[in-house]
Amino acid sequence: MFGHDNDAGEPSPSASPEPERPGPSARRSAGGERDKDGRDLRPAPAWIDDNDVGENAKGVDISSKGSRRKLRKTDDETIVAVDTYEGRLRDLHEKLHRRGGQWARDALPRVGDAPGAANGAVGVGDEAPLTMRAGPVLAPRGTSTVLPAGQLDVLRLRDANHDEPSRAVVRAVSFHAGGQVLLTAGLDKRLRLFAIDGARNPKLSSVFFEDTPLTCADWCLEGNTVLASGRRPHFYLHDAETGKTDRILGLVGREEERSWERFGVCHPGGAGCATGSADLAGFIGDGGAVPLFHLRHRSMAGCLRVAGAARHVAFSGCGREVLVGAEGGLVHVFDLRQQRCTLRIQDEGATQLTSLACSQDGPARLWAAGSDAGVVNLYHRSDADSNVGDNDDASTAIPGMPQSPAAPKPLKTFLQLKTQVDTARFSPDGSLLALASRMEKDALRLVHLPTRTVFQNWPTSKSPLGHVHCLDFSPGCGYLAIGNARGRCLLYRLRHFPGA
């Protein structure tokens, strides 16, 4: 296939090169993608089997095995040419997987392979920068059309952490903003990063925290750093590109805190977002305090306070507001610019909030509150604003916050879960809401938000979810990652969405 050179490095004038046999790639590219000069844009084949081309091609019997009979066009068809067999396999793959078949036709490098890996350059397992080994981690987010109600088109893929499962409960999963890198963290004290391509999902790196079983982890600082914490008076900032890890020994003025195991990170996106809000993280402190930590400056940026003990914190998609859930089912809405509570809301029927989530497609228009009774209430912000109580009582006034909580009616109440709702997560485009309980096996439901209905076809009784402890959607909503008590991170492809 390759010509021989003489000792001087020039092609031998007397040697006539043997005609190159048309391989499968050449046959495919005959009507395939070409540039303006007519050159084939498809990658060259790594090797060509002489038994599949020219006079040596004997054909393939598609009538002998049941798995091949579905490739027949007529019942009496038996032997077909190799290229015909190859084409029918590709057509069958496209038919079965619909939007997932382009990689089979083009044979492009997998996500996670470094540029030039096919030519012997550095690959996933080599010591290369994260952005090189993980593919375009800062690639633009995918776009999607309107998600229809009724049936959810789901395909199970290889586990995201198949290369190295956790040895304990997976407590946190989070997709990078580029959609092609996923972190997992768990009680085995390890933070792991995986390149998500849907096929191999190779491991990129792993970090062991000797003194901290991890209970919470998330991307921060524009996706280059991971904030990780556990039930300890310190937390960690890990630079995913350089591999450097810094231990933060608590917060100034909050030295009495014994645990920073729960926090929320601001992930603003789109126009009109608050400047600098992407550098903030809010920790759950003692005595109703929610300290704000400036990740870039590594210093305190303020402290929010609620009545009673703080339980949950969720930032809005615009980066201007933060929701704090407190005991007794109270939800406080804070303006981050003024660090002042602008609204207090009483969750209907809740005695104890166990989860809180805010939509990420702008201001806190939609938010969901889960309770210990398995009830999830979905609210719209405009309804809460119009129901602010006006029975002010100076004797019970709380400085810096409304004196009477609003009592809006939920847009919808979901009763599909029977035990406490530990996880609630909106999809980035605002079309899905995922609800899960770790107290019962396979307790996960997906809500179609435009119609506020629960998908009935998935998960099924055969979906091996286990006890779900955490989950996350990819930025383009094409992937759903689910961490469970067995140390596995299940990966599902939501095939309605074209991008990851």
N, C-alpha and C positions, 0 to 999 in steps of 0.2 A: 504493500500500500504506500510505503514511503520510498522515494528514490534514493540511490546510493551516490555518495560523493567520492571523488578521487582524492589522492593524498594532498593535492593543492587546495582542496576545499571547493573546486569548481565541478559542476556536473560533467561527467564523462561524455565527450561528443560521440563516441562510437556505441555507447550503450543506449539502446532505444528502450524507454521505460515501458513496462508492461501496462496495458490498458487497465485502468482501475475499475473494479466491478461495482456496479451500483448496489450499495447496501440499503438496508431498511430506511436509514435516515435520508438517503438520497431519493428513494422512492416517495417518502412522505413529503419532502420539500419541493417536489415537482409542482404542486399547486399550492404550496404553503406561503409563509411570510417571506417577502423579499424587500430589499431597500430600493431606492429610486434607480440604482444602476443595475438592478437585477440580481444582486448577490443574495445568496441564501442567508437568512438571519438566524436559522436554527443552529444549535451547537453541533459540532462534529461528533460522530459516534466514538465511544471509547474503544470499541473493537467490533469486528464483523465476523460472524460465523460463516465459514465457507459452505456449510451444509444448508444454509438458508438462501443462497443466491445462485443465480446462473443455472447451469445444467444439473448441479448437485441438489437443487431444491426438490425434495420428494413429496412435499405437501403434508398436510396434517389430516388425520382421520378424526372427523367431528361426530361420528356416529357410534364410536366404541364406548365412550364414557358419558354418564349422565350429565356431568358438568359442562360437556362440550355440545350436547345435543341442542341446547338452547340457542346455539350460534347458527343452526341450520335455517336456511331460507325456505327450503322445501323438505318434505319428509324423505325423499329418496337421495338427498345429498349426502355424500360420504367423505370424499377427499377434496380438500380445497388447497389452493396455493398458500405459501407461507405468508406472503404479504396480505392476501385476503383474510387469512386467519387473524393476523395482527390487527387489521383494520376493524374486524368484527369485535374483537376483544375491546378495543378502544371505544367503539360505539356502544357496547354493552355497559362498559364502565360509566360512560357519559349518561346513559339512560338511568342507571341505578343511582348515581351520585349527583346527577344534574349539575349543580353549580361547582362541584368539586373536581371536575374531570380535566380541567385545562392543563394541570401539571403532567398528566399522563400523556397528553399529545405533544407537549413542547419539550418535555424532559429537561426542564430548567433546574438549576441548583436549588436545593431545599433551603428554606429559611433556617438560618443558623450556620450554614456553610460560609466560610469567608470567601471574599472575592478571589477567584483563581484557584479555589480548592481542587477543582477537577484537574488542574494542570500540575498538581503537586505542591501548591503553595500552602500556607498555613491553614489549618482546619480548626474545627470546633474544639478538639482536645488539646491544641497547642496553646502555649502561653502568648496570647494576643490580647489586645485591649477588648473590653466588653463590647464596645460598639462595633468592632470588627467581627468578633465571634458570634454576636447575636443577630447580625443582620442590621437592617435599618431601624434601630430602636426608636429613633426620633422621626419616623416616617409619618406623614399626615394620617389622620384618622379616616376610617372608612365611612362611606355614606350608605344609607339604606332607604328603601321605600317604606310606605305605610304597612305596618304589620297587620294582617287580617286576624280576626277573632276566630275561635273555633278550634282548629287543629294546628298544633305546633310541630313543625318539621324538624326533628332532632335526630342527630346521628352521633352515636358514641364513638369516641376516638381512643387511642392509646392513652393511658393515664399520663397526666402531665409530669408527674414525678416518677415515672416507671424506671428511669435510670438509677434513681436512688430514693426509694420511699422513706418516709419518716419512721423512726422507731418508736414513736409515741403519737399522741393526738396531734393532728394538724389544726392549729388554732388561728392561722391567718394565711390567706392567699390574696394576691393583688397583682393585677396586670400593669405593666408599664404603659405609659401614655402612647407609645408606638404600637402596642398590641401584640408584640412578638417576643416579649420577655415576661415571665411570670415568676414571682417570688412565693415561696412557701416557708412558714415558720411554725415551730411546734414545741411541745414539751420535752423533746429530746435535745433541746438547747442548740439546734442548728437552723441557720438561715440558708436556704438553697435558691439558686436562680436557674431557670430553665428557658431555653429557646423554644418557643412554641411554633411548630410547623404543622401540627396535626398528624404527623407520621412517626417521626423518631422522638421529638421533643427532648433533644440532648441536654444534659446538665452542663451549665456554664461554670458555676463555682459553688462553693459551700463554705460557710463560716461557722465555727463552733464557739459558743459563748459558755465558758466553763462554769460560771457562777449564776447563770440566768436561764431557767426554763422560759421560753418565749411564749407570751400570751397575746401579743399584738405587734403587728409590723405593717408598714406601708411605705410607698414611695414618697419622696419629698424633694424639695429644691430642684424643680423642673425635671424630675425623673432620673437624676444621677446618683441620688443618695437614698438609703433605706433607713428609716427610723424604726427601731426595734426595742421592745421593753418587756418586762415581766414583773412578777410580784417581788420587786426589789427597790431599794431607795435610789437606784441609778438607772440609766438607759443608755442606748448606743446609737451612734450615727455611723453607718457603714457606706463608704464611697464604692459604688459598684464598678467603677472604671479603674480605679487605682488599687482597689483591694484594701485600702486603709480603713481601720475601725477606731473610732474615738469613743471613750467612755465618759459620759456626762454624769458627774456626781451630784445629782439633784439640782434644785433651782434655788437661786439666791432669795432668801426670805421665806423659803418653805422647807427649811432643814428638818422640821419635825415630821415631814411626810415619810412614811415607811414603804410606800408602794406607788409605782407609776405604771401599773399594769394595763390601764385603759387610756386611750387618747383618740383624737380625731385630727386628721390633717386636711388643710384647705387645698382643694384642687380646682381653682377657678379656670374657666375656659370661655372663649368667645369675646365679643366686643362688650365694652362697658364694665369690665371686671375691675375690682378694686386693685389699685396699684400696691404691690408689696404683700398682698394677702396670701400669695402662694408660699410665703416663707413662714407661715404661722401653723402651730400645732396647739391644740387645746387638750390638757391633761385633766383627768378626774382626780381632784384632790379631796382632802378632808374638810368637814364642816361646811359643805355647800360651795366650796371654792373650785373654780375652773381656771387654773393658771394658764396664761397664753405664753408660749415659748417661741421666740424668734429664732428660727433654725439657722439662718445665715449668720446672724450676729452671735448666736448661742447665748442669749440673755433673755430675761423676763421682758415681756412686752405688755404686761398688764395682768389683771386678775378679775374674772367675772364671779359674781356671787348669786346664789339662788337660795330660796327658802327651803330648809331641809337639806338632806344629803343629795348631792349630784350623782346621777347614775349613768347618763349617756350624753354624748356631744356629737353634733352633726353640723358641718358647714354647708352653706348654700352654694350653688354652682356659680353665683356671681361673685362670691368672696366678700360680700358686704354684710352678711348676717350669719349667725350661728344659733342653732337650737340646742338647748340644754334640757334634758329630761331629769326631773327630780322625783323624790319619793312622794307618794300620794297621787301619782298620775298627773303632776303638773309639768307643762312644757313651757319654757321661757325662751322668748325670741330676743336676741341681743343685736344691736347695731354695732358692728365692729369698729366703725370709725369713731364713735363716741363711747364705746364700751358701756352702753346703757341698755337696760331691758326696756323694750318698747311694747311688749305684749306678753301676758301670761294666759295660758290656755289650760283648761281642765279637760283631760282626756275622758271622754264619756265612758262611764262604767269601769274605769281602771282603778285598782287599788295599788298596783305596783307596776311601773314600766319596766319591761325587760328588753326592749329594743326600740330604736329610734332611727329613722332614715329620712333624708331630704332629697328631693329631686335635684339633679345636677345640670338641668338644661336652662339655668337662669336663676332668678331669685327663688326664695322658698315658697313657690306656688303650691306644690304638692308635697305633703309629708305624711309619713305613716308611723303609727305608734303601736307597738305590740305589748301585750300584757302577760302576766303570769297565768291567766285563765285561758290562754290560747286565742284570745280575741285580737284582731288587728283592725284598727280604725284608720281610714284614709281621709285626709282633710285637704281642703283648698284654702289657701291663705286669705283670699278675699272674704270667705265666709267667717273666718276668725276675726278679721278686722272689723266687720260689721256687727259683731256680737260682743264687743268689749263692755264689760259691766260698768255701771255708773253708780253703784251703791258704795261709794267710798266711805271708809271708816278710819278716821285719823288715829284712833287708838291701836289699829292693827297695821298701820302703814309700814312698808318696808322701804327704806331709802333707796332711791334710784330705780324703782320698778313700779309698774301699775299696781294699785291697791286691790283691785277686784279682777279675778281671772275671767277671761272670756269662756263661754260655754257653747262653742259652735257645734252644729250637728255634723256628724261625719258624712262625707260623700257616699261612702260605702263601708260596711262592716263585714269582715271576712271571718268565718267560723270554721274553716276547713281543718285547722290544727286543734288538737285536743289538749296539748300540753303547752307550757310557756314558750313564747316566741322569742328565741334567742337571736335570730338574724333576720334583718329586713334590708333589702338592697334594691335601689332603683337602677335600671339600665341607663347608660349614658344618654341615650336619645329620648328617654322618658316614656317608652312604649311598654316596658315590662317592670313588674315588681316581684322580686323573689322573696319568699317567706319560708323560714325553716325553724325547726325545733330540734335540739340535740337530745331531748329527753326520750324521744321515741324513734324507732328505726324507720328510715325512709320518709321522714316527716318533712317534705318540701313541696311547695306549691308555687306555680308561676301565674301571675295575674296579668291579663291584657288590659292595660290602663285606659285606652280610649273607650272601651265598653265596660270596664270594671267587672270583668268576668274572669273566672279561673279556668285555665286550660284543663280539659278533662282527659286528653289522650296521653299526657305525660306529666310527671313520671307514672309508670305503671307498677303493678305488683312485682314485676320482674326486674325493675331498675335497681341495681345493686348499690344504692346510695349509702346504706349504713346509717350511723348516727352523724348527722351533718352538723359540723361546728363552725363552718365559715364558707363563704362563696364570693365570687366576683365575676362580673361581666367584662369582656374585653372592650376597648374603646369603641370599636365598630359594631359591637353586640354580636359578632359572629361566633364567639366562644363563651362557654360558661364553665368555670372551674369550681369544683366542690371539694372541700377538705373534710375528711371524716375522722372518726375515732380510731380507725385501723391504720392510720398513717398514710393513707392514699389520697391523692388529689385527682379526682375523676375529671375528665375533660369531655365536654359535649360540644358538637357543632350545631349551632342554630342556623339552619341552611336557608332561611328566608333572607338573612343579611348577607350581602355579597362580600363584605370585607371583615377582617378580624378586628 
